[in-house]
Every structure is written in structure tokens, then in C-alpha cells.
Amino acid sequence: MRSMLLTVALVATALTGVYANDFENALNILVSNNLESKAAIKRGVSEVETMRAENVLPGPEAEFSRVWGTNAEAGNKLGVSVSQGFDWPGLYAARKRAADTAESALEFLRASSMLDTRRDARVLLIDYIHNQQLICHQSRYAARLDSMESYYKRAAEEGLETRIDYNKTVIERIGVHRELHQLERDRDALLVRLQAFNGGAPIDEVVRLAGDEYPAIDKGKLAGTLSLIEERDPGYAAARLQTEVARQNLKVAKMSGLPGFSVGYEHESEGGERFNGFSVGISLPSWSRKHASKAAVVDAELALLDAEIMLRQRKADFEEDLVQLDYYEQSLAEYAPIVSDMAPLELLRKALVARQITLLNYMNEYNYFVQANREYLDLMYEYQLAAARLNYYE
């Protein structure tokens, strides 16, 4: 009975106010230590630096030649040359614009990755809290059955109760403890996941801060989430910038089809005479550039589609969670007066003591209320998960 009252108190706390500071502190620790988000950022930086590395002049070329004459009168000929090649001049500016835009997109991707990591950490902490509440609930039920088993064992030995009733309590106690042990194994698995998410660092402080109570929710903020997507979603902003990057890359691909040039200095020596001069060269584009341009066109179209798909999917997910949030809230409101009413359980206890009902009837009826309490906890868990996803921009 205490378990049910405790559950109602926890849920009532979780439906109003703002997120608890301890929960946010636990969340911040997980996010700061997470390795996946750091790796994603590094990969983005590497891609931008690769683009910038392509936008440099090739190294100068130096050549030395010595040609032998067919006879002594012809003599030998020496030559030295240094040349520098370069692409069509406008190509460098186009590449720089593409790299700059990609770097801007990277900043938004970094922010988006951080929000994704915070959401995943928030969900993981909620999983842990849900497990803790289930363990608390099941432990109290197990303790009650332990007490009943002890009573029926003594009573059976004294002839006050039947051996059958005692065996029933043993069977029921075994089942309840098996479920409790499974919940404890689930907790151990969650702790492993938490430590992995925390970059392998100890999670004692994270677990202490998370506790066993859900963070409170400001539903007013959640209701306005849909209106924030285009304005505040860094993933969508990054997708739009990736569209611009694709357009810039299309310009780069087209300009790459223009000729390249080289300018050089030449020095030759022949028969005691010395010659100085310069050379100018031109490199003609290959036919493969045509396919590169077509690929860039497709990439630009895909980037635009990806941005729109991302926006629509984000809106659909938030709309679904808002609908579910209302459903869970309504269901919780319907359950609350039932699971908080201890009178039926007290009546069951009195009826059992007065032998108005059998032990089996008592257990069946008691389990009915226990199961209702478990469903209430599960509904609250789903409510918190939906709220965590809607709380994406916080």
C-alpha cells in the first residue's frame, strides 16, 4: 500500500514545474563525456579540411635535362626549368565558397549532434528511473509476500492454516521474486549502457543525481515545440546549408571543366651559349568532367530533398508525441484516483483475516490492484519518454 501511495506522489511531482537541477546535472555529465558526439564532430571537421586541402596550388615543378650531341662538334645541351601550374582562376574562389558554407553547416551539425546526444541521454536516464521505480514497487510487494509466507508457515505448523495455503504463498512469492530479480538484471544492463554512454567513465555521480524520481515537466513549453522547428532546429539549418554546399560544388564541377594553365622559367645552355626564357602551357579538360557535373547536379537535388524530408519527419514525430502526451495524461488522470485509494486493499485484508475470502481469492484480487499500479508506472514512463523527445530544444 505504501508503494502505491509513493507512486502517486512521485507522479504528481513529475507533472508540474521545471526540470530538476539534479537531473539536468546528471544529463550534462553524460553529454560532456559522450564519445560518439565528439567523434561525429571530428568527422565533420575532417570533411571540411579535406575540401580546403583541395583548394591550393599544386607544388611547382622543376626539371633538368642533358642531351648529348651525335658528334663532338654538336656538343651537349643542358636545360633547367621551373614551372607552376594552376586551375582556372575562378575555380579557387568557388571552392573557397563551398568550403566556407560547409564549415557553417558543420557548426549547425555540431549543435544538432549535441541536441541528439542530450535527447538520447535524457531517454537513458528516464529508462533508469523507470527501472528504479519498478524495483521499488516490486520489492515492497515481495516483502509483503515474504511476511505472508512466514505467517502461513507458522500457522500451518500450528494447524491454524492448511498446508495448501502455505504452498500457494510460497509459489506466489517465488514468482514475485523472479520478476524482482529480472528487474535487477535490467538495472545492471542499464548501468552498463550508462557507463558506455558516459565514455567509460564512472557513473556513480550520474546515478546519484538521477535518483528515482522523474524530472518535472513544463507542458506549456512542450506545446510550442512544433513552432520552433524551422526557427531553432540546427539539423534543418544544416540541411539547408548542405543544399547550398551542393550548389557551390556544382559550380566547382562546371568550372573544373575549364582549361588549366602553367607558367614557367626556362634556362638552356648549348655550345657555350646560354638561353633564358619562359613557357606557357594549357591543360585541356577530360571528358570525365562531364560526369562529375551530372553527379553534382544530382547531389544538389538530393540535398534539397533531404532537407525537406528531415523537416517533415521532425514535424511528424513531434505531432505524434504531442498526441500521445495528451493520451497518456488523460489515462494517468483516470488511473490516479484508483491507485491512490487504499480502501479496497484494506477491505481485502480484513476479509482475509475474517476468513470471508480464501487466500487464493485474496491474492488474485490484490494482484489486480498491483497490476493496475504497474500499468500506472508504465504509463508515466511513456509520458516521460514523449516529453523527453518533445523537450529536444531545451
Beta strands, then each sheet from edge to edge (+ up, - down):
strand 1: 61-68
strand 2: 76-86
strand 3: 260-270
strand 4: 273-283
sheet 1: 1+ 2- 3+ 4-
end
